[in-house]
Amino acid sequence: MSLQPCRPPPELVLVNETAAHGPAIEALLDRAFGPGRFAKVSERVREFADFAQDLSFCAVEGDTVVGVVRMWRVAAGDQPIVFLGPLAVEASERRAGLGAMLVERACEASHDAGEAAVVLVGDLPYFQRVGFAVAPDVKLPGPVDARRVLFRAFRDVTLQGMIQPR
């Protein structure tokens, strides 16, 4: 009996999000966050922010979206910045660093696009390893633990005030 060579598994690649990824992303976000995701303060920001498709990425394996990071153009007071979120990775792909890879890619694209900083709501121990720190003077349009409002600056900027449309 002769064995046929196995095909290599599909390679994981990071690509800019496109409209074609939309249904797979929504399904992933539902699995990752459930229906409660629409009640979060980050969702209030996304309601008025401009989606930055050029700064948003999917992790794709074959034809399957296994991770996503989305970016939104906003301002902190009068300083234009980008807001990161949501970030989601399939449960089967967690612990391999894919979330951090997506955040790094989105931050790199934001830096290259001339953005001043990225702000997000998240856990400091997770995001600190990719350069984020607490943003004590940034406010969001709704209740949030101030210790979870984080930023990563690409140049010397002062971030203060309410997150608002640009």
Secondary structure, DSSP 8 states (H G I E B T S, - for coil): -----------EEEEE--GGGHHHHHHHHHHHH-GGGGGSHHHHHHHHSEE-GGG-EEEEETTEEEEEEEEEEEEETTEEEEEEEEEEE-GGGTTTTHHHHHHHHHHHHHHHTT--EEEEES-HHHHGGGT-EE-TTEE-SS---GGGEEEEESSS----EEEE--
